[in-house]
Amino acid sequence: MNVGLIAIGAGVAIFSCALAGLGMGLATGKAADAVARQPEASGKINSILLLGLALTESTAIYGFVTALIMIFTLK
């Protein structure tokens, strides 16, 4: 298989990591704004934020593992 195509495929798989990082930053910023507006709801906001961050991080990990598999097995 062509090595250039593998590199492009791995780059596309890693793209999910970059977007996950962007999404995590936006979510954290919105949660900080929400806590600043309603400090009494901070516990509920934090629990929802942590659940969302965990799901977002799993997407990034899946993309990273996919890229590693593509690089090391498709030669």
DSSP file (Angstrom, degrees, kcal/mol; ACC not computed):
  #  RESIDUE AA STRUCTURE BP1 BP2  ACC     N-H-->O    O-->H-N    N-H-->O    O-->H-N    TCO  KAPPA ALPHA  PHI   PSI    X-CA   Y-CA   Z-CA
    1    1 A M              0   0    0      0, 0.0     2,-0.3     0, 0.0     3,-0.0   0.000 360.0 360.0 360.0 151.4    0.0    0.0    0.0
    2    2 A N     >  -     0   0    0      1,-0.1     4,-1.5     2,-0.0     3,-0.2  -0.481 360.0-147.2 -71.5 129.1    1.2    3.5   -0.7
    3    3 A V  H  > S+     0   0    0     -2,-0.3     4,-2.2     1,-0.2     5,-0.2   0.840  97.0  59.1 -66.7 -33.4    2.9    5.1    2.3
    4    4 A G  H  > S+     0   0    0      1,-0.2     4,-2.1     2,-0.2    -1,-0.2   0.893 104.5  49.5 -63.3 -39.5    1.6    8.6    1.4
    5    5 A L  H  > S+     0   0    0      2,-0.2     4,-2.4     1,-0.2    -1,-0.2   0.866 109.0  52.6 -68.3 -34.9   -2.0    7.4    1.6
    6    6 A I  H  X S+     0   0    0     -4,-1.5     4,-2.5     2,-0.2    -2,-0.2   0.905 108.9  50.5 -64.6 -41.1   -1.4    5.9    5.0
    7    7 A A  H  X S+     0   0    0     -4,-2.2     4,-2.2     2,-0.2    -2,-0.2   0.900 110.9  48.4 -64.3 -40.7    0.0    9.2    6.2
    8    8 A I  H  X S+     0   0    0     -4,-2.1     4,-2.2     2,-0.2    -2,-0.2   0.924 112.2  49.1 -64.8 -43.6   -3.0   11.1    4.9
    9    9 A G  H  X S+     0   0    0     -4,-2.4     4,-2.0     1,-0.2    -2,-0.2   0.897 111.3  49.1 -62.6 -40.9   -5.3    8.6    6.6
   10   10 A A  H  X S+     0   0    0     -4,-2.5     4,-2.3     2,-0.2    -1,-0.2   0.881 109.5  53.0 -66.5 -37.5   -3.5    8.9    9.9
   11   11 A G  H  X S+     0   0    0     -4,-2.2     4,-1.2     2,-0.2    -2,-0.2   0.897 108.7  49.0 -63.6 -40.2   -3.6   12.6    9.6
   12   12 A V  H  X S+     0   0    0     -4,-2.2     4,-0.6     1,-0.2    -1,-0.2   0.884 111.0  50.5 -65.8 -37.7   -7.4   12.5    9.2
   13   13 A A  H >< S+     0   0    0     -4,-2.0     3,-0.8     1,-0.2     4,-0.4   0.883 109.7  50.1 -67.5 -37.3   -7.7   10.2   12.2
   14   14 A I  H >X S+     0   0    0     -4,-2.3     4,-1.4     1,-0.2     3,-1.1   0.737  93.1  77.1 -72.0 -22.1   -5.6   12.6   14.3
   15   15 A F  H 3X S+     0   0    0     -4,-1.2     4,-2.2     1,-0.3    -1,-0.2   0.831  86.6  60.9 -56.8 -32.2   -7.8   15.4   13.2
   16   16 A S  H <X S+     0   0    0     -3,-0.8     4,-2.1    -4,-0.6    -1,-0.3   0.838  99.8  55.5 -64.9 -31.1  -10.4   14.1   15.7
   17   17 A C  H <> S+     0   0    0     -3,-1.1     4,-2.1    -4,-0.4    -1,-0.2   0.919 107.9  47.9 -65.7 -43.0   -7.8   14.7   18.5
   18   18 A A  H  X S+     0   0    0     -4,-1.4     4,-1.9     1,-0.2    -2,-0.2   0.918 113.5  46.7 -64.6 -43.3   -7.5   18.4   17.5
   19   19 A L  H  X S+     0   0    0     -4,-2.2     4,-2.5     1,-0.2    -1,-0.2   0.852 109.5  54.6 -68.7 -33.2  -11.2   18.9   17.3
   20   20 A A  H  X S+     0   0    0     -4,-2.1     4,-2.6     2,-0.2    -1,-0.2   0.909 107.5  50.6 -65.0 -41.1  -11.7   17.1   20.7
   21   21 A G  H  X S+     0   0    0     -4,-2.1     4,-2.0     2,-0.2    -2,-0.2   0.901 111.0  48.7 -62.3 -41.1   -9.2   19.5   22.2
   22   22 A L  H  X S+     0   0    0     -4,-1.9     4,-2.3     2,-0.2    -2,-0.2   0.920 112.3  48.4 -63.7 -44.2  -11.1   22.5   20.8
   23   23 A G  H  X S+     0   0    0     -4,-2.5     4,-2.5     1,-0.2    -2,-0.2   0.880 109.9  51.7 -64.5 -38.4  -14.4   21.1   22.0
   24   24 A M  H  X S+     0   0    0     -4,-2.6     4,-2.3     2,-0.2    -1,-0.2   0.897 110.1  49.6 -66.4 -39.2  -13.0   20.5   25.5
   25   25 A G  H  X S+     0   0    0     -4,-2.0     4,-2.1     2,-0.2    -2,-0.2   0.915 112.2  47.2 -64.8 -42.7  -11.7   24.0   25.7
   26   26 A L  H  X S+     0   0    0     -4,-2.3     4,-2.4     2,-0.2    -2,-0.2   0.913 112.5  49.3 -64.9 -42.1  -15.0   25.5   24.6
   27   27 A A  H  X S+     0   0    0     -4,-2.5     4,-2.3     1,-0.2    -2,-0.2   0.902 110.9  49.6 -64.8 -40.5  -17.0   23.3   27.1
   28   28 A T  H  X S+     0   0    0     -4,-2.3     4,-2.2     2,-0.2    -1,-0.2   0.902 111.1  49.7 -65.9 -40.2  -14.7   24.2   30.0
   29   29 A G  H  X S+     0   0    0     -4,-2.1     4,-2.1     2,-0.2    -2,-0.2   0.910 111.6  48.0 -63.8 -42.3  -15.1   27.9   29.1
   30   30 A K  H  X S+     0   0    0     -4,-2.4     4,-2.3     2,-0.2    -2,-0.2   0.876 110.9  51.5 -66.5 -36.9  -18.8   27.7   29.0
   31   31 A A  H  X S+     0   0    0     -4,-2.3     4,-2.5     2,-0.2    -2,-0.2   0.899 108.6  50.9 -66.8 -38.9  -18.9   25.8   32.3
   32   32 A A  H  X S+     0   0    0     -4,-2.2     4,-2.0     1,-0.2    -2,-0.2   0.899 111.1  48.9 -64.4 -39.6  -16.8   28.5   33.9
   33   33 A D  H  X S+     0   0    0     -4,-2.1     4,-1.7     2,-0.2    -2,-0.2   0.905 110.9  50.4 -63.6 -40.7  -19.2   31.1   32.6
   34   34 A A  H  X S+     0   0    0     -4,-2.3     4,-2.6     1,-0.2    -2,-0.2   0.898 110.7  48.0 -65.9 -40.5  -22.2   29.1   33.9
   35   35 A V  H  < S+     0   0    0     -4,-2.5    -1,-0.2     1,-0.2    -2,-0.2   0.870 109.3  54.3 -67.8 -35.3  -20.6   28.8   37.4
   36   36 A A  H  < S+     0   0    0     -4,-2.0    -1,-0.2    -5,-0.2    -2,-0.2   0.856 113.9  41.9 -65.9 -33.6  -19.8   32.5   37.4
   37   37 A R  H  < S+     0   0    0     -4,-1.7    -2,-0.2     1,-0.2    -1,-0.2   0.871 131.7  21.4 -79.9 -37.9  -23.5   33.3   36.7
   38   38 A Q    ><  +     0   0    0     -4,-2.6     3,-1.5    -5,-0.2    -1,-0.2  -0.715  63.3 172.2-132.8  82.8  -25.0   30.7   39.1
   39   39 A P  G >  S+     0   0    0      0, 0.0     3,-1.4     0, 0.0     4,-0.2   0.783  77.4  64.8 -63.4 -25.9  -22.5   29.7   41.8
   40   40 A E  G 3  S+     0   0    0      1,-0.3     3,-0.3     2,-0.1     4,-0.2   0.709 100.8  51.4 -70.8 -17.5  -25.2   27.6   43.6
   41   41 A A  G <> S+     0   0    0     -3,-1.5     4,-2.3    -7,-0.2    -1,-0.3   0.156  75.4 111.6-100.7  17.7  -25.4   25.2   40.7
   42   42 A S  H <> S+     0   0    0     -3,-1.4     4,-2.6     1,-0.2     5,-0.2   0.856  72.7  54.2 -65.3 -35.5  -21.7   24.6   40.5
   43   43 A G  H  > S+     0   0    0     -3,-0.3     4,-1.9    -4,-0.2    -1,-0.2   0.923 112.1  43.4 -63.5 -44.2  -21.9   20.9   41.6
   44   44 A K  H  > S+     0   0    0      2,-0.2     4,-2.0     1,-0.2    -2,-0.2   0.894 114.7  50.1 -68.0 -40.2  -24.4   20.0   38.9
   45   45 A I  H  X S+     0   0    0     -4,-2.3     4,-2.5     1,-0.2    -2,-0.2   0.916 110.4  50.3 -64.5 -42.7  -22.5   22.0   36.3
   46   46 A N  H  X S+     0   0    0     -4,-2.6     4,-2.6    -5,-0.2    -1,-0.2   0.891 109.4  50.3 -64.5 -39.2  -19.2   20.3   37.2
   47   47 A S  H  X S+     0   0    0     -4,-1.9     4,-1.8     2,-0.2    -1,-0.2   0.912 113.1  45.4 -67.5 -40.0  -20.7   16.8   37.1
   48   48 A I  H  X S+     0   0    0     -4,-2.0     4,-2.3     2,-0.2    -2,-0.2   0.896 113.0  52.1 -67.1 -39.3  -22.2   17.4   33.6
   49   49 A L  H  X S+     0   0    0     -4,-2.5     4,-2.7     1,-0.2    -2,-0.2   0.925 108.5  49.7 -62.8 -45.1  -18.9   18.9   32.5
   50   50 A L  H  X S+     0   0    0     -4,-2.6     4,-2.1     1,-0.2    -1,-0.2   0.882 110.3  50.4 -64.3 -37.8  -16.9   16.0   33.6
   51   51 A L  H  X S+     0   0    0     -4,-1.8     4,-2.0     2,-0.2    -1,-0.2   0.931 112.8  46.6 -63.9 -44.9  -19.2   13.5   31.8
   52   52 A G  H  X S+     0   0    0     -4,-2.3     4,-2.3     1,-0.2    -2,-0.2   0.893 111.7  50.6 -64.3 -40.0  -19.0   15.5   28.6
   53   53 A L  H  X S+     0   0    0     -4,-2.7     4,-2.6     2,-0.2    -1,-0.2   0.873 108.5  52.7 -66.6 -36.2  -15.2   15.8   28.9
   54   54 A A  H  X S+     0   0    0     -4,-2.1     4,-1.9    -5,-0.2    -2,-0.2   0.920 111.2  46.1 -65.2 -42.8  -14.9   12.1   29.4
   55   55 A L  H  X S+     0   0    0     -4,-2.0     4,-1.4     2,-0.2    -2,-0.2   0.893 113.8  48.9 -66.8 -38.8  -16.9   11.3   26.3
   56   56 A T  H  X S+     0   0    0     -4,-2.3     4,-1.7     1,-0.2    -2,-0.2   0.903 109.9  51.5 -66.6 -40.7  -14.9   13.9   24.3
   57   57 A E  H  X S+     0   0    0     -4,-2.6     4,-2.4     1,-0.2    -1,-0.2   0.858 104.8  56.6 -65.6 -34.8  -11.6   12.5   25.5
   58   58 A S  H  X S+     0   0    0     -4,-1.9     4,-2.4     1,-0.2    -1,-0.2   0.879 104.6  53.0 -65.0 -35.4  -12.7    9.0   24.5
   59   59 A T  H  X S+     0   0    0     -4,-1.4     4,-2.1     2,-0.2    -1,-0.2   0.911 109.7  48.4 -62.9 -42.0  -13.3   10.3   20.9
   60   60 A A  H  X S+     0   0    0     -4,-1.7     4,-2.3     2,-0.2    -2,-0.2   0.903 111.2  49.9 -65.0 -41.0   -9.7   11.7   20.9
   61   61 A I  H  X S+     0   0    0     -4,-2.4     4,-2.8     2,-0.2     5,-0.2   0.905 109.0  51.9 -65.5 -41.2   -8.3    8.4   22.2
   62   62 A Y  H  X S+     0   0    0     -4,-2.4     4,-2.3     1,-0.2    -1,-0.2   0.918 111.1  47.9 -61.2 -43.0  -10.1    6.4   19.5
   63   63 A G  H  X S+     0   0    0     -4,-2.1     4,-2.1     2,-0.2    -2,-0.2   0.903 112.7  48.7 -63.6 -41.2   -8.8    8.7   16.8
   64   64 A F  H  X S+     0   0    0     -4,-2.3     4,-2.3     2,-0.2    -2,-0.2   0.923 112.4  47.1 -65.2 -45.1   -5.2    8.5   18.2
   65   65 A V  H  X S+     0   0    0     -4,-2.8     4,-2.6     1,-0.2    -2,-0.2   0.892 110.8  52.9 -65.0 -39.1   -5.3    4.7   18.4
   66   66 A T  H  X S+     0   0    0     -4,-2.3     4,-2.3    -5,-0.2    -1,-0.2   0.915 109.4  49.0 -61.1 -42.9   -6.7    4.4   14.9
   67   67 A A  H  X S+     0   0    0     -4,-2.1     4,-2.3     2,-0.2    -2,-0.2   0.910 111.1  49.6 -64.0 -41.6   -3.9    6.5   13.6
   68   68 A L  H  X S+     0   0    0     -4,-2.3     4,-2.6     2,-0.2     5,-0.3   0.915 110.7  50.0 -63.0 -42.8   -1.3    4.4   15.4
   69   69 A I  H  X>S+     0   0    0     -4,-2.6     4,-2.0     1,-0.2     5,-0.5   0.915 111.3  49.3 -62.0 -41.9   -2.9    1.2   14.0
   70   70 A M  H  X5S+     0   0    0     -4,-2.3     4,-1.1    -5,-0.2    -1,-0.2   0.899 113.5  46.1 -64.2 -40.3   -2.8    2.7   10.5
   71   71 A I  H  <5S+     0   0    0     -4,-2.3    -2,-0.2     1,-0.2    -1,-0.2   0.919 120.5  35.6 -69.2 -43.9    0.9    3.7   10.8
   72   72 A F  H  <5S+     0   0    0     -4,-2.6    -2,-0.2    -5,-0.2    -1,-0.2   0.669 125.5  33.4 -91.6 -16.2    2.2    0.5   12.3
   73   73 A T  H  <5S+     0   0    0     -4,-2.0     2,-1.3    -5,-0.3    -3,-0.2   0.723 102.0  69.7-111.1 -24.7    0.2   -2.2   10.6
   74   74 A L     <<       0   0    0     -4,-1.1    -1,-0.2    -5,-0.5   -68,-0.1  -0.607 360.0 360.0 -97.3  77.6   -0.6   -0.9    7.1
   75   75 A K              0   0    0     -2,-1.3    -1,-0.2    -3,-0.1   -72,-0.1   0.396 360.0 360.0-119.1 360.0    2.8   -1.0    5.4
